[in-house]
Amino acid sequence: MYRVSPFVRRFAWGLLGGIALATLWVNLSPESYYDAIEWRLFDRALPHWFAGDAMVITPMVLVSDVLMSLFLFFVGKELWEAVVLSRGAMAGRRAMLPAGAVLGAMAGGTVLWLAHAGLSQTADGLSWLSGWPVPIGSDVVLCYVVGRRVFGAGHPALHLLLLITIASTIAGTLVLGLAFPANGFKLLWLLVPVLAVGAVWRLHGHMPNPPRSERARRRGQALWPYALAGVASWIGVAAAGLPPELGLLPLLPAIPHADRTFGLFAEAEEFLSDPLNRMAHLLVRPVAVVLFLFGLTRGGIDLGAFAPTTVTVLAAMWLGKPAGLFLWALLAARLFRLPMPAGVRIRDLMLVAVIAGIGFTAPVLAIDTALPAGAVAEAARLGLALSLLAAPVAIVLGRLVGAGR
């Protein structure tokens, strides 16, 4: 298998470092922590026709809605290449099994959430329909670090795990936005990203291959037109009522990319010079900082917040998602007569399902939107933190079944 670049592990340590610092801070001095992350940088900074009735820019909003769009763009680039390139991991029929796994994880997590919330709603006053998008998303970097420990650095199951977690992260964020729009849908705003992406592709990205002159080649390598189109795309998506974190994804089809893929987050891509890979290289260090800030502003775990909602989160993450992922992946393989990916066995798929029960980034984004603020939200956040305990379980299971051999 190809070598995954070491920056993915650095992303994980950045995220965990932010979570650890935030957790220490919120438990020692909760008042100062919440004052810091909810400090009003700009109040009513955006016009009513764009922001709705209550737009306040705080450090938490700035990181979650603006900066996290860089992370979603970064991981979305890998999924986009896996789908559109001829040898991509999700090109053609190869997409069936991971797609089935993603749909199964979404369905399993949602069903277990609704079932357990329905049984415990009288205990904490939570409506059984509240918060169901929380377990849909996943955590790309943390799941990869755990998967690398379980399977080893070169196992093909890591590739499948990355595909499933990236797709789940994007799908979970999109489902959240569709189910709980911030200020209602204003879908005419989607013309802005459509026009911006179309214009930058027609005027800049759509170059002859090879270019007619050296000047044309150099002009085609410039990145600033894509940056401007990205700003316009983000504004249009946010104003339309969709999750702002997805605002840069419409730009991906307009950016010229390599003609082949070396694998998800492949180290070899660091030597490619096409505009899409160059843009990804430039984002590596900023994304690490973004994940640290995300952990710092969203990852403060109140250790005394245990409640029925905590158990609901764990039921969905530890039981619903793994069971749905495993069963639906096998069903997809059976229906479409697909073999398992080369080098991946049934026991490896089982371990991938267990690891996918870890969730933080995308599920945390869903908490404040899909659940009431206060004790219920903090109980859910604690549940997501406890979902990290699936890591040692997966490591022990991996040793018992001989994963990586």
N, C-alpha and C positions, 0 to 999 in steps of 0.2 A: 504493500500500500504506500501511497505518497506520504511525504512528511507534512504534518500540519504545523503551521508557523507557531513559534513559541509565544507570539503576542496574545494568543487566545488565553493562555494561562495567566499572562499579566493582566488581562481584562478581569479575570476571576479574582485575582488578588486585590485589584483595585476596588472591585465591588464589595468583597468581603471586608476590606479595610474600612470602607465607608460605613458599612453596616455595624461593624464592631465599635467604631468611634461613636456613631449615633446612638447605639444601644447603651453604651457607658454613659453618655451625656444625658439621655432621657431618663435613665434610672437614678442618676445622681442629682440632676437639676432639671426636672421636666419643664418648669416655667420658662427657664432661659432657652431651652432647646426649641420649644414651640414658638417662642417669641422670635428666635433667629430664623427658623424656616418659614414663618408666616409674616415676616417683616415686610411691610408694603414698600416695594421699590418704586412702583408707579401705581397710582390710583386713578382709574378711569383714563388710562393712557391711550386707549384705543376708542375710536368713535362707536356710537351705539349701533350703527348699521352693520358693523363688523363684529363687535364683541358681545352684543346682547345687553342684558340689564345689569350684570354684575361682573365686570372684568377688572380684577385686581392682580397686578403682577407681583408675585412673591418669589423668593429664591426657589421654593418648591415648584411653583408653576413654571418658572423659567427653565429649570432643569428638566422637568417631566415633559412639558409641551414643546419646548424649543430644542434644547440640547439633545434630548433622547431621539429626536428625528435623525440625528447623525448616526446613532447606533443602529436604528432600524434600517437606514439606508445602507449601512455597512454590511449587515447580515442579509438584507434583501438582495444585494448585489450577488451574493453567493447563490441564493435560490434562483434568481433570474438566469444566471449563467447555466445552472444545472438544468433548467427547463429548455432554454432556447438553443444551446449549443448541441451540435449533432452527437457528441460523445458525452453529453451531460448526464448526470446521475438520474435526472427525472425526465429525460427525453423519451417521448413515445411511450411504449408499454412499460418501460422501467419505472414510470411514475405511479403505476397502479398500486404496488405494495406499500410504499411510503405514504401515498395519499390515503389508502385504506387505514393505515396505522394512525394517521393524524385525525381522520374523521372518527375513528373508534375512540381515541383518547378524548376528543371533545365530547362525544356522546356519553361515554362512561363517566367522565368527571361531572358532567351536567346532571345526569340521572341520579348519581349518588348524592350530589349536593341537594337536589330537590327532595329526594327521599328522606335524607337525614334532617334537613331543615324543616320538613313537614312534621316530623316526629318531635322536634325539639322547639318549635316556634313558641310554645307557651312558656318555655323556660326563660327566654331572654327577650320576648316580645318581637322577635324578628319574623317578618312575613316570609313564608316559604318560597316566594318568588324573588325575594331580594338576594342579590349577590351571585346569582347563578353563573355569570360569565367569569367569576374569579378563577375557577380551576381550569379554564380552557387554555390559557396561555402557558408558556413554558419558560425555561431559563437556559439559553444557549451555552453560556460560558461555564456556569457551574456544572451543568450536566456533562459537558465535555471533559472537565477536569476529573470528575468522578469516573466517567467512562474510560478515560485514559488509564486511571489507576486499576480499573477492573479488567480491561482487555489487554492493556499494553499499548505502546505508542503506535504500532503499525497494523492493528487489527481492522479488517473491513467493517466490523460492527460499529466502529466509531463514525464511519461515514454515514451509515444509516441513522445513527443517533443524532448527528448534526442535522441531517435533512429533516427529521421529524421535529426536532426542537425549534429550528428556524421557522419552518412552516407553521408550527403551533403558535409561536410568538406573534407572527404577523396576523394569523387568523384570529387569535384571541383578542388582539387589539382592535381589529376590524369589527368583530362581533360585538365587542363592548360599545364601540361608537355607534353601531346601528341600533343596538338595543337601548342605549342610554345617551342620546344626543345631548350635548351640553346646553345648547340654546335653541333646539329645534333645527330641522333641516332647511337649508337655503341652497338648493341644489344648483341654481343658476350660477353660483360661484364656482362650480366645477369647470365652467368654461375657461376660467383663468388658467388652471394647470394644463388643460387641453391645448389652449392657444399658445401658452409659453413653451410647452414641450414640442408642439408642432413647429413653431417658429425656429427654435434653436436647432432642431433636427434638419429642417429645410435649409436654413441659412448657414449652418456651421457643421453639424454632425454628418450630413449627407454629402460626403466628399467622394470624388472618383477614386477607384482603387486599381492601380496606384494613382496618386494625385498628379495633375498635369504639370506641376512645376514645384520647385523647392519652396517657393513662397507659399503656395497652396498647402504643401505638406505641413509647414510650420504653423500656418493659420489653423489648420485642422487639429493641431496638437494643443492649442490654447484651452485652458480650463475655465477662464473667467466667464465666457458666455453661459456655461452650464451652471455656474454659481448664481448668476443673475436669474436664470430660468428656475433654479431651485428655490430662490426666495419667492418668486411669483407663485410657484406651485404650492409652497407651504402656506402662503396667505390664502390661496384659493381653497385648499382643503380645509384649513381651520375655519374660514368664514362659512363654508358649506355646512358646518356642524359635525364633520367627521373628526376623528382623533388627530390632533395636530402632529403627533409623533409619526404619522404615516405620510406627512406632507411632502417628503422628498422622493417617495417611491415612484410616482408617475414619471419622474425624470429618467429612470433607468433605461427604457427603450430608446431614448434619444442619444445616449452616449455610446460612441463606438467602443467595441470590446474586442478581445482576442478571438481568434477563430477556433480555439479549442480550450478545453478546461483541464486543469491538472488536478482537480478535486477541490472540495470545500476548504477554504482558508489554506490552500497549499503553499508551502514555503517557496516553491518554484515560481509562483506568480509575482514574487518580489522583483524578479528580473524582467518582467514584461513592461513594455512602454506604451501600450494603448491607453487612451484617455481614461477609461473606466478603472483599470488597475492602478494607474498613476494617482487617480483621485483617492482610491482606497488606501494606497500607501501613505498619502498625506494625512489621512484621517486616523491612522493607527494610534498615535500619541494622544491627539484630542479625545478620541473615544475612550481611552483608558481613564483620562481625567473625568470625562462625563460619567462613566460608571461609578467612579469613586464619589462624585458629587451626588449621583442618584442614590447610592447607598447611604450617604450622609443625610440627605433630605427626606428620603422615603423609608429608610431602613431602621429607624429607631424602634426597637422592640421593647414594649413594656412587659417586663417579666411577670408582673402580677395581673395580667389582663386575661388569664385563662377563663373561658366561658363556653357554653354550648356551641357557639360559632366556631371556636377553635377546633372542636371535635368534628364539626361539619366540614371544615377545610381539610382536615387530615383524612376523613373518610373519602372525600372526593379525590384527593391527591394520591393517597396510598392504595386505595382499593379501586375506585371507579376508573381513573385514567389508565393504570397499568392493565387492568382486565380488559377494558375496551380496546386499548392499543393492540394487545396481543391477539385477541380473538378476531378483531376486524382485519388485522394484517394477514392472519391465516385464511380468513374468509376471502379476502381479495386475491390471495395467491391461488386458492382453490377455484374461484369463479373464473378467473382469467388465465388459469393454467400457467401460472408463473412459477419459476423456480425461485428459491431463496437467493438473495444476492451472493455472488461468489465469495466463499469463505465464511458465510454467516449460517449458523445452524439454529435449530429451534431453541436450544438452550441459550444461545446468544440473544435471540429475539426476546426471550423471557427476561433476560438481564437488562436489555434496552428498555423494556416496559417498566421495570422496577426503577431504573434511573430516571425515567421520564416523570416519575412521581415527585421529583424535586422541582420546585417552582418558586421564583421570587420576582424577577423584573416585570414581566408582563402581568402576572397576577396582582402584584402590588399596585400597578397602574389602575387596575380595576376596582380596588378596594374603596377608594374615596368617591368613585362615581357610582358604583353599584350597591354600596352599603351605606347606612346612616353613619354620620360622623360620630366619633366618641367611643364609648366602650365596645360597641359591636365591631367597629372598624379595627380597633386595637386588638381585639380577640382574634380577628381574622389574620391580622399581620403576625401575631404570635404563632398561629397555625402554620403560616407559610414558613416562618423561621424553623419551626419544628419539623417541617417537611424535609429539611436538610439532613435529618437523621436517617433518611433513606440511603444516604451515602454509605455508612458503615454496613448496613444490611446488604446492599448490593456487593460490596467488597467481600464480605463473608460468603455470600452465595456464589460469587465468582470463583472463590477458592474451592468451594465444595464441589462445584460442577466442572472445574477445570477450564474456566474461561481463558482465552488467549493461547490455548494449546491445540 
